[in-house]
Amino acid sequence: MTDTSPTLSSLNPRQREAVLAVEGPVLILAGAGSGKTRVITHRIAHLVLDRGVPSESILAVTFTNKAAEEMRSRAETLLAGRPLRSWMSTFHSFCVRLLRREAAAAGLSPRFLIYDEADQLAAVRDALRALDLSEKLHPPRRLLSRISARKNSGRGDEEDDPSIAGITARVQARYREILEAAGALDFDDLLLRAVALLETDPAVRTAWGQRFPYLLVDEYQDTNGSQYKLVRLLAGAHGNLTVVGDEDQSIYSWRGADISNILDFEHDFPGARVYRLEENYRSSQAILDVASALVERNVRRKGKLLRAVRDGGDPVRLHEAVDEYEEAAWVVGRIAADRHDGRSAILVRMNAQSRLFEEALMRARLPYLVLGGVGFYERKEVKDLLFYLRLVSNPSDSVAFHRIVNVPPRGIGARTVEAIDRAAVERGTSPWEGMVALLDDAALPSRALVPLRRFREMVEGLREESAVRGLKPLLERILEVTGYAATLAREDTQESQDRLENLAELLAAAADYEAREETPVLTGFLDRAALVSETDQLRDDVPVLLMTLHSAKGLEFESVFLVGLEEGLLPHSRSLGSPDAMEEERRLCYVGMTRAMQHLHLSWARSRQVFGQRRLSEPSRFLEEVPGELLKRSGAGFGATPRRGPWADQSRGDRPRPVPAGPGGVAPDVGALRPGVRVRHPLFGVGTVLRREGAGEDLKLTVSFPAVGAKKLVARFAGLELA
């Protein structure tokens, strides 16, 4: 074997060493952009072509089907037509194959069902009904989350409240009975039953260990307790275990990932060899310097020093915005100006942040795609509220009626809706009118009529209020009378909290619409939401992607805009007070930075609206942990913001919002904003003042903007600069 072997000749020295170390336990610490998939696939090809190992003796496991397919495709290319019979799959897929083949030993039917999340929630609801427990008091999603945590921890209840722990245990027992009666396993069961089988049946464990004498694990830093046990059991017979990962990219503790698995690898597998891949083929050195300076602050890491292979790249930019509107305008303006520089990504910490960026991208006519989720106006809770507005605006809207007639659940079942639809068809009317007819005729049992009558009264009451309430107060009233917000609050899960944050952002969008439109009306707001959510015309090669930091892992872009670098956002407020959580937030920021190839832009806003209140923001501590000479700064003056702390609890109240500085850093005198003066708006661009109305804090300006037409703006809130 020589370096001219196709499996070795194209590798750098450290990659080659890692590929050649095929016996015994091996830990490959693959820094961001260092070619970890290349090492895995070349290792497989080396085993088959250079070592004569049958490909069916190799098992490679990872976390996503996409990653598994990518590994298979690359390995097949390297084998140049030779058949590849290795098992390459996700952990869950491997466990399904194992359990089906060893069903008898596992005490299962080989035709067992697999329950997805929707099935699991239905089973929890069945369990609650069987135990005569209320879904309102015990939300199924929260219970399912607790059941999953209990199963994966291998321990009993960890809730502080004994009554909650007792209820969870009762529901879990009934949930298990329901799955067993159906011959079904959920996703947690797939791992747990596979581990239990290998632990308790030496013959099965030995057979599978001998079947796969070479085991490779991708993204090892993301393994949880069950996956760790599975790996140890499979590798126990031969010890030829190779794991590839990066502790600096461990960002999924909330899904059960345990960073200790990679940090303690040498302890868990004595004699393990460790190889560090530190040559980065993705990012410029300027980007790596900033990212490395940040993550080096973490204590729980093994340490790497990334070196850029590619030349060039701009300095990392840091922009200080006046508020979230100016931040969005600055980001989209940079993207529009640099469209020739390849694909850009806007990375946010929370989904709720995306709304202003989506609107600014639409306004700039830049095609974009929301990755790892749906657009802001397409999210379930946002669409539910928009459909309430649609029904209030037009009760004959049949789509809106069907969407929200029983959301949140109010006792209007499928049979009742079917009766309404039949009545509508017979009368040639809308479902709403069909419902009214059934109510007037008392044509349904009383148990069906009562919730229908309440629903009708609620909608009709909201229609009356819509004539006198503003848009934001109307949305707040909908959240109140429907119980929508209260239902989410009772769930008390991370998902429900995210949904509440999205609803708060919808309220902010409504307030923003009313403040910026000369004649704000309900139908106008609905039209705007409908236009923003039109993504069906986007091509596969859209130039801008918008996603959360968690969704960005594993991707790369020419330009990255990492926004909202403020205390309470990044790091998130939930991490304050927990050293481990703060380190994960730092790793999350590092992951976002290392997605950038040539251009990395960081930004934060001096003030931001949070749950309907405008609050002063403080720059993220992560910005202070990066040496200042590594950043090229722009925007409002630095150094004027107070030192950090949790989200500054300073509501704007009735105090006038500062007018941002104009050219030369001097705030324009409102007296200078006369008709004919050219001004710059953070969202609408450059325009011309047409007229003034009122004075002082009540001063309103009508400004003509070429991109969006004439807008009436409150001067103290407008954020205008002299152009």
C-alpha positions in Angstrom: 0.0 0.0 0.0 1.4 3.4 -1.0 0.2 7.0 -0.9 -0.7 6.6 -4.5 -3.7 4.5 -3.4 -6.9 6.3 -4.4 -8.0 6.1 -0.8 -5.0 8.0 0.5 -3.5 10.2 -2.2 -5.9 13.1 -1.9 -5.8 13.3 1.9 -3.8 15.7 4.0 -1.3 14.2 6.5 -3.7 14.2 9.5 -6.6 12.9 7.5 -4.3 10.1 6.2 -3.2 9.1 9.7 -6.8 9.0 10.8 -7.8 6.8 7.9 -5.0 4.3 8.4 -5.7 3.8 12.1 -8.3 1.1 11.6 -7.7 -1.2 14.6 -8.9 -0.5 18.1 -10.8 2.5 19.5 -10.1 5.7 17.6 -11.4 9.2 18.3 -11.3 11.7 15.3 -11.8 15.2 16.5 -12.9 16.9 13.3 -13.1 20.6 13.5 -15.6 22.6 11.5 -15.0 22.3 7.8 -12.1 19.9 8.2 -13.5 17.1 6.0 -15.0 14.6 8.4 -17.2 13.0 5.8 -14.2 12.7 3.5 -12.3 10.8 6.3 -15.2 8.5 7.0 -15.8 7.5 3.4 -12.1 7.2 2.6 -11.7 5.0 5.7 -14.5 2.7 4.4 -12.8 2.6 1.0 -9.4 1.9 2.6 -10.8 -1.0 4.6 -12.4 -2.6 1.5 -9.8 -1.8 -1.2 -6.5 -1.8 0.7 -7.2 -4.1 3.7 -9.5 -6.6 2.0 -12.3 -6.2 4.5 -15.7 -7.3 3.1 -17.9 -4.2 2.9 -20.7 -6.1 4.7 -18.5 -6.2 7.8 -18.7 -2.4 8.2 -21.4 -0.6 10.1 -21.6 3.2 9.9 -24.3 5.1 11.9 -25.2 8.8 11.9 -28.2 11.0 12.8 -30.0 11.9 9.6 -31.0 10.0 6.5 -29.4 12.7 4.4 -26.0 12.2 6.1 -26.2 8.5 5.7 -27.0 8.8 2.0 -24.2 11.2 1.5 -21.8 8.8 3.1 -23.0 5.9 0.9 -22.8 8.0 -2.3 -19.3 9.1 -1.7 -18.1 5.6 -0.6 -19.6 4.1 -3.8 -17.8 6.6 -5.9 -14.5 5.7 -4.2 -15.1 2.0 -4.7 -15.5 2.6 -8.5 -18.2 0.1 -9.3 -17.4 -2.4 -6.6 -20.6 -3.3 -4.6 -21.0 -1.6 -1.3 -22.9 -3.8 1.2 -22.1 -1.8 4.3 -24.9 -0.8 6.6 -25.1 3.0 6.6 -28.1 4.3 8.5 -29.3 6.4 11.3 -29.4 5.0 14.9 -33.1 4.5 14.7 -33.0 2.8 11.3 -30.4 0.4 12.5 -32.4 -0.5 15.6 -35.5 -1.2 13.5 -33.5 -3.7 11.3 -31.9 -5.3 14.4 -35.2 -5.7 16.2 -37.1 -7.0 13.2 -34.4 -9.7 12.6 -34.2 -10.6 16.3 -37.9 -10.1 17.0 -38.4 -13.4 18.8 -35.4 -12.9 21.1 -36.7 -9.4 21.8 -40.2 -10.6 22.6 -41.7 -8.7 19.7 -43.7 -9.5 16.6 -41.5 -9.0 13.5 -44.4 -6.9 12.2 -44.4 -4.4 15.1 -45.6 -0.9 14.3 -43.7 2.3 14.8 -45.6 5.2 16.3 -44.6 8.6 15.1 -45.1 11.8 17.2 -48.7 12.2 16.1 -49.5 8.6 17.1 -47.7 9.0 20.4 -49.8 12.1 21.2 -53.0 10.2 20.3 -51.9 7.4 22.7 -51.3 9.9 25.5 -54.8 11.3 24.9 -56.2 7.8 25.0 -54.4 7.2 28.3 -55.8 10.4 29.8 -59.3 9.5 28.8 -58.8 6.0 30.3 -57.6 7.5 33.6 -60.4 10.2 33.5 -57.8 13.0 33.5 -58.3 16.4 31.8 -56.2 17.3 28.8 -56.5 20.9 29.9 -54.9 20.2 33.2 -52.4 17.7 31.8 -51.4 18.7 28.3 -50.5 15.6 26.2 -47.4 17.1 24.7 -46.0 18.0 28.0 -46.7 14.6 29.3 -45.2 12.9 26.3 -42.0 15.0 26.8 -41.8 13.9 30.4 -42.4 10.3 29.5 -39.6 10.4 26.9 -37.2 12.0 29.4 -38.0 9.3 32.0 -37.5 6.5 29.5 -34.2 7.8 28.2 -32.8 8.6 31.6 -33.4 5.1 32.9 -34.6 6.6 36.2 -37.9 7.4 37.8 -39.6 10.7 38.1 -37.5 13.8 38.5 -40.3 16.4 38.9 -40.2 18.4 42.1 -43.9 18.1 42.6 -44.8 14.5 43.8 -48.3 14.8 42.5 -47.0 15.7 39.0 -44.6 12.8 39.2 -47.4 10.4 40.2 -49.6 11.5 37.3 -46.8 11.1 34.8 -46.1 7.6 36.1 -49.8 6.6 35.8 -50.1 8.0 32.3 -46.8 6.4 31.3 -48.0 3.0 32.5 -51.3 3.3 30.6 -49.4 4.7 27.5 -47.2 1.6 27.6 -50.2 -0.7 27.8 -51.8 1.1 24.8 -48.6 0.6 22.7 -48.3 -3.0 23.7 -51.9 -3.7 22.8 -51.3 -2.3 19.4 -48.0 -4.1 19.0 -46.2 -0.7 18.6 -42.9 0.9 19.6 -42.2 4.6 19.7 -38.9 6.2 18.7 -37.5 5.9 22.3 -38.5 2.3 22.4 -36.5 1.4 19.3 -33.3 2.4 21.0 -34.2 1.1 24.5 -35.4 -2.3 23.3 -32.3 -2.8 21.1 -30.1 -1.9 24.0 -32.0 -4.2 26.3 -31.7 -7.1 23.9 -28.0 -6.7 23.5 -27.5 -6.4 27.2 -29.6 -9.4 28.2 -28.9 -11.9 25.4 -25.1 -12.7 25.1 -25.7 -14.8 21.9 -27.4 -12.0 20.1 -24.7 -9.5 21.3 -21.9 -11.8 20.1 -23.6 -12.5 16.8 -24.0 -8.8 15.9 -20.6 -7.9 17.2 -19.0 -10.5 14.9 -21.3 -9.4 12.0 -19.8 -5.9 12.1 -16.2 -6.0 13.3 -15.7 -2.4 12.1 -18.0 0.2 13.6 -18.0 3.9 12.6 -20.1 6.5 14.4 -20.6 10.0 12.9 -21.4 13.1 15.0 -20.5 11.3 18.2 -20.9 14.5 20.2 -24.6 14.3 19.6 -25.1 10.8 21.1 -27.4 10.3 24.1 -27.3 7.7 26.9 -29.1 5.0 24.9 -27.0 5.5 21.8 -23.8 5.5 23.9 -24.8 2.1 25.4 -25.7 0.7 21.9 -22.2 1.7 20.6 -20.4 0.1 23.6 -22.4 -3.1 23.2 -21.8 -3.5 19.5 -18.1 -2.6 19.8 -17.4 -4.8 22.8 -16.6 -8.0 20.8 -13.9 -6.6 18.6 -13.0 -3.1 19.9 -12.7 -1.6 16.4 -14.7 1.5 17.1 -14.1 4.7 15.3 -16.0 7.8 16.3 -15.9 11.2 14.6 -17.1 14.3 16.1 -16.4 17.8 17.5 -17.1 18.7 21.1 -17.2 22.4 20.0 -20.3 21.6 17.9 -22.3 19.8 20.6 -25.6 21.9 20.6 -28.4 19.4 21.2 -28.4 18.8 25.0 -32.1 19.6 24.9 -32.6 16.5 22.8 -30.7 14.4 25.3 -27.2 14.6 23.7 -24.4 14.2 26.3 -21.2 16.0 25.5 -19.5 13.8 28.1 -19.6 10.9 25.6 -17.0 12.5 23.5 -15.0 14.2 26.3 -14.6 11.0 28.2 -13.9 8.7 25.2 -10.3 7.8 26.2 -11.5 6.9 29.7 -14.4 4.8 28.4 -12.2 3.1 25.8 -8.7 2.6 27.2 -5.9 2.7 24.7 -7.9 4.9 22.3 -5.9 6.9 19.8 -6.9 10.5 19.2 -6.5 12.4 15.9 -7.2 16.1 15.4 -8.3 17.4 12.0 -7.5 21.1 12.2 -7.1 22.2 8.5 -10.3 24.0 7.6 -11.3 23.9 3.9 -14.4 26.1 4.3 -13.7 29.4 6.0 -11.2 32.2 5.7 -8.7 32.7 8.5 -10.3 35.9 9.7 -13.6 34.0 10.3 -11.7 31.2 12.1 -9.8 33.6 14.3 -13.1 35.1 15.6 -14.8 31.7 16.0 -11.8 30.2 17.8 -11.3 33.2 20.1 -14.9 32.7 21.2 -15.1 28.9 21.7 -11.7 28.9 23.5 -13.6 30.5 26.5 -15.3 27.1 27.1 -13.8 24.9 29.8 -15.4 21.6 28.6 -13.5 20.9 25.4 -10.6 19.0 24.2 -9.1 21.8 22.1 -8.2 22.3 18.5 -6.6 25.1 16.5 -8.2 25.5 13.1 -6.1 26.7 10.2 -7.6 28.0 7.0 -6.5 26.3 3.7 -8.3 28.8 1.4 -7.0 32.3 0.8 -8.8 35.6 0.9 -11.9 36.6 2.8 -13.1 39.9 4.2 -12.7 41.0 7.9 -15.6 39.9 10.1 -18.1 42.8 10.4 -20.0 43.8 13.5 -23.0 46.1 13.1 -24.7 47.9 15.9 -28.3 48.7 14.9 -30.6 51.2 16.5 -33.4 48.6 16.7 -34.6 45.4 15.1 -36.0 47.2 12.1 -32.7 48.9 11.3 -30.9 45.6 11.8 -33.2 43.8 9.3 -32.8 46.7 6.8 -29.0 46.7 7.2 -28.8 42.9 6.7 -31.0 42.9 3.6 -29.2 45.9 2.2 -25.9 44.1 2.5 -27.3 41.0 0.8 -28.8 43.1 -2.0 -25.5 44.9 -2.6 -23.4 41.7 -2.6 -25.7 39.3 -4.5 -22.9 38.3 -6.8 -20.9 36.9 -3.9 -22.9 33.6 -3.7 -25.6 32.3 -1.4 -26.2 34.1 1.9 -27.7 32.8 5.2 -29.5 34.8 7.9 -29.1 32.9 11.2 -31.4 33.6 14.1 -31.5 32.1 17.6 -35.3 31.9 17.7 -37.9 31.4 15.0 -39.8 34.5 16.2 -36.9 36.7 15.0 -37.4 35.8 11.4 -40.5 37.9 10.7 -38.8 41.2 10.1 -36.2 39.6 7.9 -38.8 37.9 5.8 -40.7 41.1 5.3 -37.6 43.0 4.4 -36.5 40.4 1.9 -40.0 40.4 0.3 -39.9 44.2 0.1 -36.5 44.1 -1.6 -37.8 41.4 -4.0 -35.1 39.0 -2.9 -36.1 35.3 -3.2 -35.5 33.4 0.0 -36.2 30.1 1.6 -36.9 29.3 5.3 -34.9 26.2 6.1 -35.4 23.8 9.0 -39.0 25.0 9.4 -41.7 27.1 7.8 -42.0 30.8 7.3 -43.2 33.0 10.1 -46.7 33.4 8.7 -46.9 29.7 7.9 -46.3 28.6 11.5 -49.3 26.8 13.0 -50.0 29.2 15.8 -49.6 32.2 13.6 -51.9 30.8 10.9 -54.5 29.8 13.5 -54.7 33.5 14.6 -54.7 34.7 11.1 -57.6 32.3 10.3 -59.5 33.7 13.3 -59.0 37.2 11.8 -60.2 35.9 8.4 -63.4 34.4 10.0 -64.0 37.6 11.9 -63.6 39.5 8.6 -65.7 37.1 6.6 -67.7 34.4 8.3 -68.4 32.8 4.9 -64.7 31.8 4.6 -65.1 28.0 4.7 -61.3 27.3 4.9 -61.0 29.6 8.0 -64.1 28.0 9.5 -62.8 24.4 9.2 -59.3 25.5 10.5 -60.4 27.0 13.8 -63.9 25.7 14.6 -62.3 23.4 17.2 -59.0 25.1 17.8 -58.2 25.1 20.7 -60.4 22.0 21.4 -63.9 23.2 22.5 -65.9 20.0 22.2 -66.9 20.4 18.5 -66.2 16.9 17.2 -65.8 15.6 13.6 -69.4 14.3 13.5 -70.7 17.8 14.4 -68.6 19.3 11.6 -69.8 16.7 9.2 -73.4 17.6 10.1 -72.6 21.3 9.5 -71.1 20.5 6.1 -74.2 18.5 5.1 -76.5 21.3 6.2 -74.3 23.8 4.2 -74.5 21.6 1.1 -78.2 21.1 1.3 -78.8 24.8 1.6 -76.1 25.9 -0.8 -74.5 28.1 1.8 -71.2 28.4 3.7 -70.4 26.2 6.7 -71.0 29.2 9.0 -74.5 29.6 7.7 -75.0 25.8 7.9 -74.0 26.0 11.5 -76.4 28.9 12.2 -79.3 26.9 10.6 -78.6 23.9 12.8 -78.5 26.1 15.9 -81.7 27.9 15.0 -83.5 24.6 14.3 -81.9 22.9 17.3 -81.2 20.0 14.9 -78.4 18.5 16.9 -78.1 16.9 20.4 -77.7 19.4 23.2 -74.1 18.2 23.9 -73.3 19.3 20.3 -75.4 22.5 20.4 -73.8 24.0 23.5 -70.2 24.3 22.2 -71.5 25.4 18.8 -73.6 28.1 20.3 -70.6 29.4 22.4 -68.5 29.4 19.3 -71.0 31.4 17.3 -71.4 33.9 20.1 -67.7 34.3 20.5 -67.1 35.0 16.8 -70.1 37.4 16.5 -68.8 39.2 19.6 -65.3 39.5 18.0 -66.9 40.8 14.8 -68.6 43.6 16.8 -65.4 44.4 18.6 -63.4 44.5 15.4 -65.3 47.6 14.4 -64.1 49.5 17.5 -60.8 47.9 18.4 -57.4 48.3 16.7 -55.8 45.3 15.1 -53.4 44.5 17.9 -56.0 44.8 20.6 -58.3 42.6 18.5 -55.6 39.9 18.3 -55.1 40.2 22.1 -58.8 39.8 22.6 -58.9 36.7 20.3 -56.1 35.1 22.3 -58.1 35.8 25.5 -61.6 34.7 24.6 -60.5 31.6 22.7 -58.1 30.5 25.4 -55.4 30.0 22.8 -52.6 31.6 24.8 -53.7 30.0 28.1 -53.6 26.6 26.4 -50.1 27.0 25.3 -49.0 28.4 28.7 -50.4 25.4 30.4 -48.4 23.0 28.2 -45.2 24.5 29.8 -42.8 23.0 27.2 -40.1 24.4 25.1 -42.3 24.1 22.0 -45.2 25.9 23.7 -42.9 28.7 24.8 -41.6 29.1 21.3 -45.2 29.3 20.0 -46.0 32.0 22.6 -43.0 34.0 21.4 -44.2 33.7 17.8 -47.6 34.9 18.9 -46.0 37.9 20.7 -44.1 38.6 17.4 -47.4 38.5 15.5 -48.8 41.1 17.9 -45.7 43.2 17.2 -46.3 42.8 13.5 -49.9 44.1 13.9 -48.7 47.1 15.9 -46.0 47.8 13.3 -48.6 47.6 10.5 -50.9 50.0 12.3 -48.1 52.5 13.0 -46.8 52.5 9.4 -50.0 52.5 7.4 -52.0 55.7 6.7 -55.3 53.8 6.9 -54.7 50.4 8.6 -57.5 48.0 8.1 -57.9 44.3 9.0 -58.1 43.1 5.3 -54.9 45.0 4.6 -53.0 43.2 7.3 -54.3 39.9 6.1 -53.2 40.8 2.5 -49.7 41.6 3.8 -49.4 38.3 5.6 -50.6 36.4 2.6 -48.0 38.1 0.3 -45.2 37.5 2.7 -45.9 33.7 2.9 -45.9 33.3 -0.9 -42.8 31.1 -1.3 -44.1 28.8 -4.0 -42.3 30.8 -6.7 -38.9 30.3 -5.2 -36.4 28.3 -7.2 -34.1 25.7 -5.9 -31.1 28.1 -6.2 -32.6 30.8 -4.0 -29.9 33.2 -3.0 -30.9 33.7 0.6 -31.7 31.2 3.3 -33.2 32.1 6.6 -32.9 29.6 9.5 -32.2 29.0 13.2 -28.7 28.3 14.3 -29.6 24.8 15.2 -30.9 24.2 11.7 -27.6 25.5 10.1 -25.4 22.9 11.5 -23.6 20.9 8.7 -24.3 23.6 6.1 -22.0 26.3 4.6 -22.6 29.6 2.8 -20.5 32.3 1.1 -22.0 34.9 3.4 -23.5 34.5 6.9 -25.4 37.1 8.9 -25.5 36.1 12.5 -28.1 38.4 14.0 -29.5 39.3 17.4 -26.2 39.0 19.3 -27.7 40.4 22.6 -28.0 39.2 26.1 -31.2 37.2 26.5 -31.2 36.2 22.8 -27.7 34.8 22.2 -27.0 33.7 24.8 -30.6 32.9 25.4 -32.1 34.0 28.7 -32.7 30.3 29.7 -28.9 29.8 29.8 -28.2 32.5 32.3 -27.0 31.1 35.6 -26.0 27.7 34.2 -22.3 27.3 33.3 -23.0 24.2 31.1 -25.9 25.9 29.3 -23.8 29.0 28.7 -21.1 26.9 27.2 -23.6 25.3 24.9 -24.9 28.7 23.8 -21.3 29.7 23.1 -20.9 26.5 21.0 -24.1 27.4 19.2 -22.7 30.8 18.3 -19.4 29.1 17.2 -21.4 26.8 14.9 -23.1 29.8 13.3 -19.8 31.6 12.7 -18.2 28.6 11.1 -20.9 28.2 8.5 -19.4 31.2 6.7 -16.9 30.7 3.9 -15.9 34.2 2.9 -18.0 36.8 4.6 -19.2 36.8 8.2 -21.5 39.6 9.5 -22.5 39.9 13.1 -25.2 42.3 14.4 -27.1 43.4 17.5 -29.8 46.0 18.2 -29.7 48.6 20.9 -33.4 48.1 21.6 -35.9 45.4 20.7 -39.6 44.8 21.3 -40.1 41.8 23.6 -43.6 40.6 24.4 -45.1 43.9 23.4 -42.6 46.1 25.4 -39.7 48.0 23.9 -36.6 47.3 26.0 -33.1 48.4 25.9 -30.7 45.6 24.8 -27.2 44.9 25.8 -24.5 43.4 23.5 -23.9 39.7 23.9 -21.1 38.7 26.2 -19.9 36.7 23.2 -19.0 39.9 21.4 -16.9 41.0 24.3 -15.1 37.7 24.3 -13.7 38.4 20.8 -10.7 40.6 20.5 -11.8 44.0 19.2 -9.0 44.1 16.5 -10.6 41.1 14.8 -13.9 43.0 14.1 -14.7 45.7 11.6 -17.4 47.8 13.2 -20.3 49.9 11.8 -23.5 51.4 12.9 -24.4 53.4 16.0 -21.5 54.4 18.2 -20.0 51.7 20.3 -19.3 52.0 24.0 -22.5 53.9 24.8 -24.4 50.9 25.9 -24.3 49.8 29.6 -22.5 46.7 30.6 -24.4 43.5 30.2 -27.0 41.8 32.4 -30.2 39.9 31.7 -32.7 41.6 29.4 -32.8 45.2 30.6 -36.3 45.5 32.1 -36.8 49.1 30.9 -40.0 49.6 29.1 -40.2 52.5 26.6 -43.5 53.7 28.2 -44.3 57.1 26.9 -40.8 58.3 26.6 -39.8 59.4 23.1 -37.5 56.9 21.4 -34.2 58.4 20.4 -33.9 59.7 16.9 -30.9 57.8 15.4 -27.9 59.8 14.3 -27.8 61.1 10.8 -24.7 61.6 8.6 -21.7 62.5 10.7 -23.2 60.9 13.8 -25.5 63.9 14.7 -29.2 63.3 15.3 -31.2 65.4 12.8 -33.3 68.2 14.3 -36.9 67.4 13.7 -37.3 71.0 12.6 -35.0 70.2 9.7 -37.5 67.5 8.5 -39.3 69.9 6.2 -41.2 69.1 3.0 -38.6 68.5 0.2 -35.9 67.1 2.6 -34.5 63.7 1.6 -34.4 61.1 4.5 -33.4 57.5 5.0 -35.7 55.0 6.7 -34.3 51.7 8.1 -36.9 49.6 6.2 -38.2 51.7 3.3 -34.9 53.2 2.2 -34.5 56.8 0.9 -37.5 59.0 0.5 -38.7 62.6 0.4 -40.7 64.4 3.1 -44.0 65.6 1.6 -45.8 67.2 4.6 -45.8 67.7 8.4 -48.7 67.4 10.8 -48.8 68.2 14.5 -45.8 69.1 16.6 -43.5 67.8 19.4 -44.0 64.1 20.3 -47.2 64.1 18.1 -45.3 65.2 14.9 -46.2 63.1 11.9 -44.4 63.1 8.6 -45.7 61.9 5.2 -42.8 60.6 3.3 -42.7 59.3 -0.3 -40.5 56.2 -0.8 -39.9 55.0 -4.4 -40.0 51.3 -3.3 -43.3 51.4 -1.2 -45.1 54.7 -1.9 -46.2 57.3 0.6 -46.1 56.5 4.3 -47.3 58.5 7.3 -44.8 58.1 10.1 -44.7 59.3 13.7 -41.4 61.2 13.7 -40.2 60.1 17.2 -40.6 56.4 16.3 -39.6 56.5 12.6 -35.8 56.2 12.9 -35.2 58.6 10.1 -31.8 59.9 9.0 -30.9 62.7 6.7 -30.0 61.3 3.4 
